[in-house]
């Protein structure tokens, strides 16, 4: 078994899936800029999140949705500020995923739920052969690059997940003790 490689900064593994870290720290590491704008008649506020200021004030572990909620105004009719995250930083290039041999990409048909697992290298090869992408293609853009219909139901609605290997669990004391005892028996058996 190969050595465990943790996910890139700004990303987490949840139930075996690679997902973006929803905290301010995650957005900062992904270099994903968040902007807010309100277009109501009396407001017209524009907001650009200052990551450094929020980090200095201790908001690193706070979810971005909570930070956005704190920035809403308290107008009697409610706040209509909308937030948008830039596309840059929303995905990882396939070449970066291919660096870990254990990573798999799961394609699932939206119609019949048929699934297919491929490695990032296979996805790069298929995109290059179809001339629809390359190694720099973001994993979040893969579903827009798929041109083939499902082989079972001929639907063209796909979902895509990146499967990241989970971290190995630390051995319990009992497991370590049993392994140590087995190693001692082997040594005693050699010495006779």
C-alpha positions as CSV (number, residue, x, y, z in Angstrom):
1,X,0.0,0.0,0.0
2,X,1.3,3.4,-0.9
3,X,1.8,6.3,1.6
4,X,-1.3,8.4,2.3
5,X,-1.3,11.8,0.6
6,X,-3.5,14.4,2.2
7,X,-5.9,16.5,0.0
8,X,-4.6,19.9,-1.2
9,X,-5.0,22.9,1.0
10,X,-8.5,24.3,0.8
11,X,-10.0,20.9,0.2
12,X,-11.4,18.2,2.6
13,X,-12.3,14.6,2.3
14,X,-15.9,13.9,3.4
15,X,-17.2,10.4,3.1
16,X,-14.5,9.5,0.6
17,X,-15.3,12.5,-1.6
18,X,-13.1,15.5,-2.2
19,X,-15.1,18.6,-1.3
20,X,-14.1,22.3,-1.0
21,X,-13.4,23.5,2.6
22,X,-16.3,25.8,3.4
23,X,-14.4,27.9,5.9
24,X,-12.7,31.2,5.3
25,X,-9.4,29.4,5.5
26,X,-10.4,27.1,2.7
27,X,-11.4,29.9,0.4
28,X,-8.1,31.7,1.1
29,X,-6.1,28.6,0.3
30,X,-8.1,28.0,-2.9
31,X,-7.6,31.7,-3.8
32,X,-11.3,31.9,-4.4
33,X,-12.5,35.5,-4.2
34,X,-16.0,36.2,-2.8
35,X,-17.9,39.4,-3.7
36,X,-21.2,40.7,-2.6
37,X,-23.6,43.2,-4.2
38,X,-27.0,44.7,-3.3
39,X,-29.0,46.3,-6.0
40,X,-32.0,47.6,-4.1
41,X,-33.0,51.2,-4.5
42,X,-31.8,52.4,-1.1
43,X,-28.7,50.3,-0.6
44,X,-26.5,49.7,-3.6
45,X,-23.7,48.2,-1.4
46,X,-20.8,46.3,-3.0
47,X,-18.6,44.2,-0.9
48,X,-15.2,42.5,-1.4
49,X,-14.1,40.2,1.4
50,X,-10.8,41.2,2.9
51,X,-9.4,37.8,3.9
52,X,-6.4,39.1,5.8
53,X,-8.5,41.4,8.0
54,X,-11.0,38.6,8.7
55,X,-8.1,36.1,9.5
56,X,-6.5,38.6,11.9
57,X,-9.9,38.9,13.7
58,X,-10.1,35.1,14.2
59,X,-12.6,34.1,11.5
60,X,-10.4,31.4,9.8
61,X,-12.5,28.5,11.0
62,X,-15.9,30.1,10.4
63,X,-17.9,28.9,7.4
64,X,-18.2,31.3,4.5
65,X,-22.0,31.2,4.7
66,X,-21.9,32.4,8.3
67,X,-19.6,35.3,7.3
68,X,-21.9,36.2,4.5
69,X,-24.9,36.1,7.0
70,X,-23.0,38.5,9.3
71,X,-22.5,41.0,6.4
72,X,-26.2,41.3,5.6
73,X,-27.8,44.6,6.5
74,X,-30.9,44.8,8.7
75,X,-33.3,46.8,6.5
76,X,-37.0,46.5,7.4
77,X,-37.8,44.6,4.1
78,X,-34.8,42.3,4.5
79,X,-31.4,42.4,2.9
80,X,-31.1,41.5,-0.8
81,X,-27.3,41.3,-1.0
82,X,-26.2,38.4,-3.1
83,X,-22.7,36.8,-2.9
84,X,-20.8,35.2,-5.7
85,X,-17.6,33.2,-5.5
86,X,-15.2,33.5,-8.5
87,X,-14.8,30.5,-10.7
88,X,-11.1,30.6,-10.2
89,X,-10.3,28.3,-7.3
90,X,-13.5,26.3,-7.5
91,X,-11.8,23.2,-8.9
92,X,-8.5,21.3,-9.2
93,X,-6.7,20.6,-12.4
94,X,-6.7,17.0,-13.5
95,X,-2.9,17.0,-13.6
96,X,-2.9,17.8,-9.8
97,X,-5.3,14.9,-9.1
98,X,-3.2,12.6,-11.2
99,X,-0.3,13.1,-8.8
100,X,-2.0,10.8,-6.4
101,X,-2.4,7.2,-7.8
102,X,-5.3,6.4,-5.4
103,X,-7.6,9.1,-6.6
104,X,-10.5,8.1,-8.8
105,X,-13.2,10.1,-10.6
106,X,-16.7,8.8,-10.4
107,X,-19.1,9.6,-13.3
108,X,-22.8,8.9,-12.5
109,X,-25.6,9.1,-15.0
110,X,-28.5,11.3,-13.9
111,X,-31.1,9.1,-15.5
112,X,-30.3,5.5,-14.5
113,X,-27.6,6.1,-11.9
114,X,-25.0,4.0,-13.9
115,X,-21.5,4.6,-12.5
116,X,-18.0,4.5,-14.0
117,X,-14.8,5.0,-12.1
118,X,-11.7,6.3,-14.0
119,X,-8.3,7.6,-12.9
120,X,-7.4,11.2,-13.6
121,X,-4.9,10.0,-16.2
122,X,-7.6,8.1,-18.0
123,X,-9.8,11.2,-17.9
124,X,-7.0,13.3,-19.3
125,X,-6.4,10.8,-22.1
126,X,-10.1,10.7,-23.0
127,X,-10.3,14.5,-23.0
128,X,-7.2,14.9,-25.2
129,X,-8.4,12.2,-27.6
130,X,-11.8,13.9,-28.0
131,X,-10.1,17.3,-28.2
132,X,-12.4,18.8,-25.5
133,X,-9.8,19.3,-22.8
134,X,-6.4,18.7,-21.4
135,X,-4.5,18.2,-18.2
136,X,-5.3,21.7,-17.1
137,X,-9.1,21.1,-17.2
138,X,-10.6,21.6,-13.7
139,X,-12.4,18.6,-12.2
140,X,-15.5,20.8,-11.8
141,X,-15.7,21.3,-15.6
142,X,-15.6,17.6,-16.5
143,X,-19.4,17.2,-16.7
144,X,-19.5,20.0,-19.3
145,X,-16.9,18.2,-21.4
146,X,-18.6,14.8,-21.6
147,X,-20.2,14.4,-25.0
148,X,-21.1,10.7,-24.9
149,X,-24.5,9.6,-23.7
150,X,-25.0,7.0,-21.0
151,X,-24.4,3.4,-22.5
152,X,-27.5,2.1,-20.6
153,X,-30.2,4.7,-20.9
154,X,-28.7,7.2,-23.5
155,X,-29.2,10.2,-21.1
156,X,-26.7,13.0,-21.2
157,X,-27.1,14.3,-17.7
158,X,-23.9,13.4,-15.7
159,X,-22.6,14.1,-12.2
160,X,-19.0,13.9,-11.3
161,X,-17.3,13.2,-7.9
162,X,-13.6,12.9,-7.0
163,X,-13.0,10.0,-4.7
164,X,-10.0,10.6,-2.4
165,X,-8.6,7.8,-0.3
166,X,-9.3,8.1,3.4
167,X,-6.5,8.5,5.9
168,X,-5.4,5.2,7.5
169,X,-6.8,4.7,10.9
170,X,-4.2,4.6,13.7
171,X,-3.7,1.2,15.2
172,X,-5.2,0.6,18.6
173,X,-3.0,-0.4,21.5
174,X,-4.2,-4.0,21.3
175,X,-3.2,-4.2,17.6
176,X,0.3,-2.8,18.3
177,X,0.7,-5.1,21.3
178,X,-0.2,-8.2,19.3
179,X,2.2,-7.1,16.5
180,X,5.0,-6.6,19.0
181,X,4.3,-10.0,20.6
182,X,4.4,-11.7,17.2
183,X,7.7,-10.0,16.4
184,X,9.1,-11.2,19.7
185,X,8.1,-14.7,18.9
186,X,9.8,-14.6,15.6
187,X,13.0,-13.3,17.2
188,X,12.9,-16.0,20.0
189,X,12.2,-18.7,17.4
190,X,15.4,-17.7,15.5
191,X,17.5,-17.7,18.6
192,X,16.3,-21.1,19.6
